[in-house]
Amino acid sequence: MAQLKVQQKKSTIGCKPNQRETVRALGLRRIGDTVIKEDRPEIRGMVRTVSHLVTVEEVE
């Protein structure tokens, strides 16, 4: 199954609380952190919520 590499690029300071919680739920703690997640609809939705704060790449 494909995987997604999610990296935090911007700070959550000044963001809405739900966006801050979504970034934490993805496993990101600070700018530059990277996590590998399975490509599932739930993860895609979380990434879409905070798309302005993270970058996403597909990993084989």
C-alpha positions as CSV (number, residue, x, y, z in Angstrom):
1,M,0.0,0.0,0.0
2,A,1.2,3.5,-0.8
3,Q,2.4,5.8,2.0
4,L,2.5,9.5,2.5
5,K,5.4,11.5,3.8
6,V,4.1,14.5,5.6
7,Q,6.4,17.3,6.7
8,Q,5.4,20.4,8.8
9,K,6.5,23.6,7.0
10,K,4.8,26.3,9.1
11,S,4.0,27.0,12.7
12,T,0.6,26.4,14.3
13,I,0.8,29.6,16.2
14,G,-2.2,31.7,15.3
15,C,-4.1,28.8,13.8
16,K,-7.5,27.5,14.8
17,P,-7.6,25.0,17.6
18,N,-8.8,22.2,15.4
19,Q,-5.9,22.7,13.0
20,R,-3.4,22.7,15.8
21,E,-5.0,19.4,17.1
22,T,-4.9,17.9,13.6
23,V,-1.2,18.6,13.2
24,R,-0.5,17.0,16.6
25,A,-2.7,14.0,15.7
26,L,-0.6,13.5,12.6
27,G,2.4,13.1,14.9
28,L,4.1,16.5,14.0
29,R,5.5,18.5,16.9
30,R,7.7,21.3,15.3
31,I,8.6,22.8,12.0
32,G,10.7,20.4,10.0
33,D,9.3,17.2,11.6
34,T,8.5,14.4,9.1
35,V,6.2,11.4,9.5
36,I,5.3,8.5,7.2
37,K,1.6,7.6,7.3
38,E,-0.4,5.1,5.3
39,D,-2.4,6.5,2.4
40,R,-6.0,6.2,3.8
41,P,-9.0,8.5,3.4
42,E,-8.8,9.6,7.1
43,I,-5.1,10.7,6.7
44,R,-5.9,12.5,3.4
45,G,-8.7,14.4,5.1
46,M,-6.4,15.4,8.0
47,V,-3.8,16.6,5.5
48,R,-6.4,18.6,3.6
49,T,-7.4,20.3,6.8
50,V,-3.9,21.6,7.4
51,S,-2.6,21.7,3.8
52,H,-1.3,25.3,4.3
53,L,1.0,24.1,7.1
54,V,2.4,20.9,5.6
55,T,3.9,19.4,2.5
56,V,3.0,15.9,1.3
57,E,4.8,13.4,-0.9
58,E,3.8,9.9,-2.0
59,V,6.3,7.2,-1.0
60,E,6.3,3.8,-2.6
